[in-house]
Amino acid sequence: MRVSLVSFDIDGTLEIGDPPGVVPVALVRVAKELGYLIGSCSDRPISYQEDMWAQLSIAPDFTVLKHRLEDVRARFAAAAYYHIGDTETDERYAVAAGFRFLKADPEAHRAWRMELFGC
């Protein structure tokens, strides 16, 4: 069975973003432990994204610029593709790339967190 792929925006989405978002790093670790393909899709430069993951001691499967989310889908065969972000731009790129967009706000987060990660 193919695994799911989860792409995380950084700023306004992850708790370590600027501004901080609602998605804790612990949840990213849970996704990785569940065997999901994980990585970041952000406006931040690739070098910044790579450094961020290294500081967190998490090995991402991908790091891309936001407008390259389609490349992630082309690179990985997955049962489902998700992008978690906080802006309309995130949603636009996610939908255009064939990803299900998950809004990084407190109310939506409670719903999709249980659906995806069981916690």
OpenMM code with the backbone's topology and positions (N, CA, C; nanometers):
from openmm import Vec3, app, unit

residues = "MET ARG VAL SER LEU VAL SER PHE ASP ILE ASP GLY THR LEU GLU ILE GLY ASP PRO PRO GLY VAL VAL PRO VAL ALA LEU VAL ARG VAL ALA LYS GLU LEU GLY TYR LEU ILE GLY SER CYS SER ASP ARG PRO ILE SER TYR GLN GLU ASP MET TRP ALA GLN LEU SER ILE ALA PRO ASP PHE THR VAL LEU LYS HIS ARG LEU GLU ASP VAL ARG ALA ARG PHE ALA ALA ALA ALA TYR TYR HIS ILE GLY ASP THR GLU THR ASP GLU ARG TYR ALA VAL ALA ALA GLY PHE ARG PHE LEU LYS ALA ASP PRO GLU ALA HIS ARG ALA TRP ARG MET GLU LEU PHE GLY CYS".split()
positions = [
    Vec3(0.0835, -0.1183, 0.0000),
    Vec3(0.0000, 0.0000, 0.0000),
    Vec3(0.0880, 0.1247, 0.0000),
    Vec3(0.0528, 0.2181, -0.0827),
    Vec3(0.1289, 0.3425, -0.0869),
    Vec3(0.0963, 0.4298, 0.0334),
    Vec3(0.1910, 0.5086, 0.0740),
    Vec3(0.1754, 0.5958, 0.1902),
    Vec3(0.1180, 0.7304, 0.1497),
    Vec3(0.0809, 0.8077, 0.2484),
    Vec3(0.0349, 0.9445, 0.2250),
    Vec3(0.1541, 1.0388, 0.2299),
    Vec3(0.1401, 1.1509, 0.1634),
    Vec3(0.2430, 1.2538, 0.1606),
    Vec3(0.1842, 1.3802, 0.2219),
    Vec3(0.2593, 1.4414, 0.3139),
    Vec3(0.2142, 1.5637, 0.3792),
    Vec3(0.3200, 1.6718, 0.3623),
    Vec3(0.2779, 1.7810, 0.3013),
    Vec3(0.3631, 1.8970, 0.2803),
    Vec3(0.3240, 2.0048, 0.3814),
    Vec3(0.4238, 2.0631, 0.4465),
    Vec3(0.3987, 2.1660, 0.5470),
    Vec3(0.4526, 2.3000, 0.4999),
    Vec3(0.3686, 2.4015, 0.5010),
    Vec3(0.4146, 2.5390, 0.4891),
    Vec3(0.4893, 2.5687, 0.6198),
    Vec3(0.5669, 2.6736, 0.6247),
    Vec3(0.6427, 2.7039, 0.7463),
    Vec3(0.5807, 2.8221, 0.8209),
    Vec3(0.5920, 2.9419, 0.7652),
    Vec3(0.5462, 3.0630, 0.8340),
    Vec3(0.3936, 3.0656, 0.8430),
    Vec3(0.3457, 3.0833, 0.9657),
    Vec3(0.2022, 3.0857, 0.9893),
    Vec3(0.1400, 2.9473, 0.9984),
    Vec3(0.2211, 2.8435, 0.9793),
    Vec3(0.1715, 2.7059, 0.9828),
    Vec3(0.2397, 2.6258, 1.0935),
    Vec3(0.3710, 2.6107, 1.0850),
    Vec3(0.4450, 2.5386, 1.1893),
    Vec3(0.4646, 2.6296, 1.3109),
    Vec3(0.4690, 2.5695, 1.4270),
    Vec3(0.4868, 2.6471, 1.5505),
    Vec3(0.6180, 2.7254, 1.5525),
    Vec3(0.7145, 2.6842, 1.4711),
    Vec3(0.8442, 2.7516, 1.4669),
    Vec3(0.8513, 2.8552, 1.3546),
    Vec3(0.7402, 2.8754, 1.2844),
    Vec3(0.7375, 2.9727, 1.1748),
    Vec3(0.7383, 3.1157, 1.2254),
    Vec3(0.7430, 3.2092, 1.1323),
    Vec3(0.7397, 3.3517, 1.1644),
    Vec3(0.6335, 3.4181, 1.0764),
    Vec3(0.5117, 3.4343, 1.1270),
    Vec3(0.4671, 3.4120, 1.2637),
    Vec3(0.4478, 3.2630, 1.2926),
    Vec3(0.4449, 3.2302, 1.4227),
    Vec3(0.4219, 3.0908, 1.4611),
    Vec3(0.2824, 3.0447, 1.4173),
    Vec3(0.2733, 2.9170, 1.3826),
    Vec3(0.1456, 2.8593, 1.3438),
    Vec3(0.0968, 2.7589, 1.4461),
    Vec3(-0.0105, 2.6892, 1.4099),
    Vec3(-0.0766, 2.5978, 1.5035),
    Vec3(-0.0247, 2.4548, 1.4964),
    Vec3(0.0615, 2.4242, 1.4018),
    Vec3(0.1082, 2.2862, 1.3853),
    Vec3(0.2369, 2.2648, 1.4650),
    Vec3(0.2288, 2.1825, 1.5699),
    Vec3(0.3492, 2.1572, 1.6502),
    Vec3(0.4473, 2.0656, 1.5773),
    Vec3(0.5737, 2.0850, 1.6040),
    Vec3(0.6773, 1.9996, 1.5468),
    Vec3(0.6533, 1.8544, 1.5872),
    Vec3(0.5995, 1.8336, 1.7053),
    Vec3(0.5696, 1.6970, 1.7506),
    Vec3(0.4744, 1.6264, 1.6535),
    Vec3(0.3834, 1.6998, 1.5929),
    Vec3(0.2908, 1.6401, 1.4969),
    Vec3(0.3635, 1.5987, 1.3686),
    Vec3(0.4618, 1.6769, 1.3291),
    Vec3(0.5439, 1.6398, 1.2134),
    Vec3(0.6175, 1.5097, 1.2435),
    Vec3(0.6676, 1.4985, 1.3646),
    Vec3(0.7361, 1.3747, 1.4061),
    Vec3(0.6406, 1.2551, 1.4035),
    Vec3(0.5169, 1.2750, 1.4463),
    Vec3(0.4167, 1.1683, 1.4425),
    Vec3(0.3952, 1.1238, 1.2974),
    Vec3(0.3823, 1.2201, 1.2075),
    Vec3(0.3630, 1.1866, 1.0658),
    Vec3(0.4793, 1.1028, 1.0137),
    Vec3(0.5993, 1.1420, 1.0481),
    Vec3(0.7193, 1.0688, 1.0057),
    Vec3(0.7186, 0.9266, 1.0643),
    Vec3(0.6838, 0.9164, 1.1923),
    Vec3(0.6792, 0.7852, 1.2579),
    Vec3(0.5731, 0.6943, 1.1961),
    Vec3(0.4638, 0.7534, 1.1469),
    Vec3(0.3578, 0.6761, 1.0818),
    Vec3(0.3983, 0.6315, 0.9409),
    Vec3(0.5139, 0.6780, 0.8969),
    Vec3(0.5629, 0.6390, 0.7654),
    Vec3(0.5199, 0.7300, 0.6522),
    Vec3(0.4594, 0.8441, 0.6853),
    Vec3(0.4201, 0.9394, 0.5822),
    Vec3(0.5451, 1.0007, 0.5192),
    Vec3(0.5349, 1.0345, 0.3944),
    Vec3(0.6376, 1.1161, 0.3301),
    Vec3(0.6107, 1.2594, 0.3746),
    Vec3(0.7112, 1.3265, 0.4284),
    Vec3(0.6896, 1.4624, 0.4782),
    Vec3(0.7973, 1.5567, 0.4257),
    Vec3(0.7618, 1.6832, 0.4233),
    Vec3(0.8574, 1.7847, 0.3831),
    Vec3(0.7946, 1.9218, 0.3891),
    Vec3(0.8687, 2.0187, 0.3403),
    Vec3(0.8203, 2.1562, 0.3437),
    Vec3(0.8063, 2.2126, 0.2034),
    Vec3(0.7088, 2.2999, 0.1945),
    Vec3(0.6797, 2.3726, 0.0709),
    Vec3(0.6536, 2.5151, 0.1156),
    Vec3(0.7466, 2.6036, 0.0884),
    Vec3(0.7448, 2.7360, 0.1496),
    Vec3(0.8007, 2.8401, 0.0537),
    Vec3(0.7801, 2.9658, 0.0895),
    Vec3(0.8456, 3.0767, 0.0191),
    Vec3(0.9904, 3.0915, 0.0659),
    Vec3(1.0230, 3.0266, 0.1759),
    Vec3(1.1595, 3.0330, 0.2288),
    Vec3(1.2544, 2.9608, 0.1337),
    Vec3(1.3779, 3.0105, 0.1194),
    Vec3(1.4748, 2.9434, 0.0312),
    Vec3(1.4978, 2.7977, 0.0746),
    Vec3(1.5344, 2.7145, -0.0208),
    Vec3(1.5601, 2.5730, 0.0059),
    Vec3(1.6651, 2.5572, 0.1156),
    Vec3(1.7699, 2.6389, 0.1118),
    Vec3(1.8751, 2.6278, 0.2138),
    Vec3(1.8193, 2.6538, 0.3533),
    Vec3(1.7281, 2.7489, 0.3654),
    Vec3(1.6643, 2.7764, 0.4944),
    Vec3(1.5840, 2.6546, 0.5396),
    Vec3(1.5059, 2.5976, 0.4468),
    Vec3(1.4237, 2.4812, 0.4795),
    Vec3(1.5110, 2.3631, 0.5243),
    Vec3(1.6193, 2.3394, 0.4513),
    Vec3(1.7093, 2.2292, 0.4870),
    Vec3(1.7708, 2.2509, 0.6247),
    Vec3(1.8130, 2.3740, 0.6528),
    Vec3(1.8699, 2.4054, 0.7844),
    Vec3(1.7664, 2.3872, 0.8953),
    Vec3(1.6431, 2.4279, 0.8687),
    Vec3(1.5362, 2.4134, 0.9678),
    Vec3(1.5160, 2.2661, 1.0045),
    Vec3(1.5058, 2.1804, 0.9018),
    Vec3(1.4870, 2.0369, 0.9282),
    Vec3(1.6077, 1.9785, 1.0018),
    Vec3(1.7279, 2.0210, 0.9646),
    Vec3(1.8482, 1.9712, 1.0323),
    Vec3(1.8472, 2.0112, 1.1798),
    Vec3(1.8082, 2.1343, 1.2101),
    Vec3(1.8021, 2.1797, 1.3491),
    Vec3(1.6984, 2.1017, 1.4290),
    Vec3(1.5936, 2.0554, 1.3608),
    Vec3(1.4892, 1.9778, 1.4269),
    Vec3(1.5235, 1.8284, 1.4341),
    Vec3(1.6328, 1.7899, 1.3704),
    Vec3(1.6728, 1.6488, 1.3602),
    Vec3(1.5632, 1.5632, 1.2964),
    Vec3(1.5029, 1.6190, 1.1916),
    Vec3(1.4022, 1.5478, 1.1130),
    Vec3(1.4536, 1.5408, 0.9701),
    Vec3(1.4527, 1.4209, 0.9127),
    Vec3(1.4970, 1.4037, 0.7739),
    Vec3(1.3750, 1.4157, 0.6821),
    Vec3(1.3601, 1.5297, 0.6135),
    Vec3(1.2450, 1.5450, 0.5249),
    Vec3(1.2648, 1.4640, 0.3969),
    Vec3(1.1555, 1.4287, 0.3353),
    Vec3(1.1628, 1.3600, 0.2064),
    Vec3(1.1755, 1.4597, 0.0915),
    Vec3(1.1395, 1.5850, 0.1173),
    Vec3(1.1490, 1.6885, 0.0140),
    Vec3(1.1485, 1.8267, 0.0786),
    Vec3(1.2052, 1.9221, 0.0069),
    Vec3(1.1952, 2.0649, 0.0391),
    Vec3(1.1808, 2.1354, -0.0949),
    Vec3(1.0757, 2.2133, -0.1088),
    Vec3(1.0517, 2.2839, -0.2349),
    Vec3(0.9987, 2.4239, -0.2094),
    Vec3(1.0132, 2.5060, -0.3095),
    Vec3(0.9495, 2.6364, -0.3065),
    Vec3(0.8016, 2.6171, -0.3374),
    Vec3(0.7199, 2.7050, -0.2849),
    Vec3(0.5750, 2.6892, -0.2920),
    Vec3(0.5237, 2.6658, -0.4338),
    Vec3(0.5785, 2.7359, -0.5288),
    Vec3(0.5281, 2.7223, -0.6660),
    Vec3(0.5738, 2.5926, -0.7333),
    Vec3(0.6519, 2.5097, -0.6636),
    Vec3(0.7013, 2.3829, -0.7192),
    Vec3(0.6343, 2.2606, -0.6570),
    Vec3(0.5208, 2.2798, -0.5941),
    Vec3(0.4514, 2.1684, -0.5299),
    Vec3(0.4143, 2.0593, -0.6307),
    Vec3(0.3865, 2.0968, -0.7537),
    Vec3(0.3580, 1.9972, -0.8578),
    Vec3(0.4751, 1.9007, -0.8770),
    Vec3(0.5969, 1.9501, -0.8602),
    Vec3(0.7154, 1.8642, -0.8732),
    Vec3(0.7168, 1.7541, -0.7677),
    Vec3(0.6671, 1.7852, -0.6483),
    Vec3(0.6626, 1.6857, -0.5414),
    Vec3(0.5679, 1.5726, -0.5805),
    Vec3(0.4529, 1.6094, -0.6320),
    Vec3(0.3558, 1.5070, -0.6738),
    Vec3(0.4130, 1.4198, -0.7856),
    Vec3(0.4855, 1.4804, -0.8774),
    Vec3(0.5446, 1.4041, -0.9879),
    Vec3(0.6558, 1.3110, -0.9388),
    Vec3(0.7217, 1.3499, -0.8328),
    Vec3(0.8359, 1.2732, -0.7815),
    Vec3(0.7955, 1.1539, -0.6947),
    Vec3(0.6839, 1.1654, -0.6232),
    Vec3(0.6433, 1.0633, -0.5267),
    Vec3(0.5067, 1.0050, -0.5604),
    Vec3(0.4988, 0.8734, -0.5642),
    Vec3(0.3699, 0.8048, -0.5763),
    Vec3(0.3154, 0.7879, -0.4357),
    Vec3(0.1971, 0.8396, -0.4103),
    Vec3(0.1377, 0.8314, -0.2773),
    Vec3(-0.0113, 0.8011, -0.2890),
    Vec3(-0.0666, 0.7471, -0.1826),
    Vec3(-0.2098, 0.7181, -0.1781),
    Vec3(-0.2897, 0.8477, -0.1678),
    Vec3(-0.2342, 0.9478, -0.1003),
    Vec3(-0.3004, 1.0769, -0.0838),
    Vec3(-0.1942, 1.1848, -0.0682),
    Vec3(-0.2283, 1.3043, -0.1140),
    Vec3(-0.1375, 1.4190, -0.1077),
    Vec3(-0.2070, 1.5310, -0.0302),
    Vec3(-0.1379, 1.5836, 0.0721),
    Vec3(-0.1925, 1.6910, 0.1548),
    Vec3(-0.0912, 1.8045, 0.1626),
    Vec3(-0.1430, 1.9268, 0.1606),
    Vec3(-0.0584, 2.0429, 0.1898),
    Vec3(-0.1262, 2.1205, 0.3004),
    Vec3(-0.0511, 2.1456, 0.4078),
    Vec3(-0.1024, 2.2206, 0.5219),
    Vec3(-0.0431, 2.3603, 0.5167),
    Vec3(-0.1299, 2.4594, 0.5101),
    Vec3(-0.0840, 2.5976, 0.5012),
    Vec3(-0.1867, 2.6937, 0.5576),
    Vec3(-0.1496, 2.8203, 0.5622),
    Vec3(-0.2353, 2.9191, 0.6272),
    Vec3(-0.2881, 3.0282, 0.5350),
    Vec3(-0.2515, 3.0267, 0.4084),
    Vec3(-0.2915, 3.1367, 0.3213),
    Vec3(-0.3671, 3.0883, 0.1971),
    Vec3(-0.4314, 3.1824, 0.1306),
    Vec3(-0.4984, 3.1511, 0.0036),
    Vec3(-0.3964, 3.1097, -0.1015),
    Vec3(-0.2762, 3.1629, -0.0934),
    Vec3(-0.1703, 3.1238, -0.1867),
    Vec3(-0.1355, 2.9767, -0.1675),
    Vec3(-0.1247, 2.9338, -0.0426),
    Vec3(-0.1013, 2.7918, -0.0144),
    Vec3(-0.2116, 2.7076, -0.0780),
    Vec3(-0.3340, 2.7493, -0.0566),
    Vec3(-0.4475, 2.6743, -0.1097),
    Vec3(-0.4448, 2.6690, -0.2621),
    Vec3(-0.4156, 2.7808, -0.3246),
    Vec3(-0.4125, 2.7863, -0.4717),
    Vec3(-0.3083, 2.6910, -0.5283),
    Vec3(-0.1862, 2.6942, -0.4740),
    Vec3(-0.0815, 2.6048, -0.5239),
    Vec3(-0.1122, 2.4586, -0.4929),
    Vec3(-0.1687, 2.4326, -0.3759),
    Vec3(-0.2030, 2.2949, -0.3389),
    Vec3(-0.3070, 2.2377, -0.4340),
    Vec3(-0.4133, 2.3102, -0.4556),
    Vec3(-0.5206, 2.2627, -0.5426),
    Vec3(-0.4705, 2.2465, -0.6861),
    Vec3(-0.3918, 2.3406, -0.7339),
    Vec3(-0.3377, 2.3318, -0.8704),
    Vec3(-0.2481, 2.2096, -0.8877),
    Vec3(-0.1822, 2.1669, -0.7800),
    Vec3(-0.0922, 2.0513, -0.7869),
    Vec3(-0.1642, 1.9195, -0.7565),
    Vec3(-0.2941, 1.9263, -0.7297),
    Vec3(-0.3693, 1.8054, -0.7018),
    Vec3(-0.3595, 1.7576, -0.5578),
    Vec3(-0.3255, 1.8488, -0.4676),
    Vec3(-0.3176, 1.8178, -0.3254),
    Vec3(-0.4490, 1.8568, -0.2574),
    Vec3(-0.4803, 1.7889, -0.1500),
    Vec3(-0.5903, 1.8330, -0.0644),
    Vec3(-0.5323, 1.9381, 0.0283),
    Vec3(-0.5934, 2.0549, 0.0305),
    Vec3(-0.5457, 2.1636, 0.1150),
    Vec3(-0.6086, 2.1534, 0.2533),
    Vec3(-0.5245, 2.1627, 0.3556),
    Vec3(-0.5698, 2.1620, 0.4938),
    Vec3(-0.5306, 2.2944, 0.5570),
    Vec3(-0.6284, 2.3679, 0.6034),
    Vec3(-0.6064, 2.5011, 0.6600),
    Vec3(-0.5421, 2.4915, 0.7981),
    Vec3(-0.4383, 2.5702, 0.8180),
    Vec3(-0.3659, 2.5725, 0.9457),
    Vec3(-0.4256, 2.6799, 1.0363),
    Vec3(-0.5490, 2.6568, 1.0779),
    Vec3(-0.6077, 2.7424, 1.1801),
    Vec3(-0.6585, 2.6519, 1.2923),
    Vec3(-0.6784, 2.7055, 1.4119),
    Vec3(-0.7105, 2.6195, 1.5267),
    Vec3(-0.8319, 2.5281, 1.5061),
    Vec3(-0.9392, 2.5800, 1.4517),
    Vec3(-1.0600, 2.4992, 1.4358),
    Vec3(-1.0399, 2.3870, 1.3334),
    Vec3(-0.9879, 2.4210, 1.2176),
    Vec3(-0.9644, 2.3202, 1.1135),
    Vec3(-0.8598, 2.2193, 1.1592),
    Vec3(-0.7592, 2.2675, 1.2292),
    Vec3(-0.6498, 2.1822, 1.2761),
    Vec3(-0.7010, 2.0671, 1.3622),
    Vec3(-0.7948, 2.0952, 1.4498),
    Vec3(-0.8509, 1.9897, 1.5357),
    Vec3(-0.9143, 1.8798, 1.4517),
    Vec3(-0.9840, 1.9168, 1.3462),
    Vec3(-1.0538, 1.8189, 1.2622),
    Vec3(-0.9563, 1.7342, 1.1804),
    Vec3(-0.8654, 1.7974, 1.1068),
    Vec3(-0.7776, 1.7176, 1.0205),
    Vec3(-0.6670, 1.6480, 1.0989),
    Vec3(-0.6309, 1.6986, 1.2129),
    Vec3(-0.5290, 1.6323, 1.2947),
    Vec3(-0.5757, 1.4917, 1.3320),
    Vec3(-0.6997, 1.4786, 1.3746),
    Vec3(-0.7539, 1.3484, 1.4123),
    Vec3(-0.7679, 1.2601, 1.2875),
    Vec3(-0.8142, 1.3174, 1.1797),
    Vec3(-0.8333, 1.2419, 1.0558),
    Vec3(-0.7025, 1.1842, 1.0046),
    Vec3(-0.5982, 1.2634, 1.0014),
    Vec3(-0.4709, 1.2208, 0.9449),
    Vec3(-0.3827, 1.1426, 1.0412),
    Vec3(-0.3797, 1.1850, 1.1653),
    Vec3(-0.2801, 1.1342, 1.2577),
    Vec3(-0.3380, 1.0589, 1.3773),
    Vec3(-0.4692, 1.0603, 1.3933),
    Vec3(-0.5325, 0.9874, 1.5023),
    Vec3(-0.5022, 1.0429, 1.6396),
    Vec3(-0.4655, 1.1716, 1.6454),
    Vec3(-0.4364, 1.2316, 1.7776),
    Vec3(-0.4844, 1.3748, 1.7845),
] * unit.nanometer
topology = app.Topology()
chain = topology.addChain("A")
for resn in residues:
    res = topology.addResidue(resn, chain)
    for name in ("N", "CA", "C"):
        topology.addAtom(name, app.Element.getBySymbol(name[0]), res)
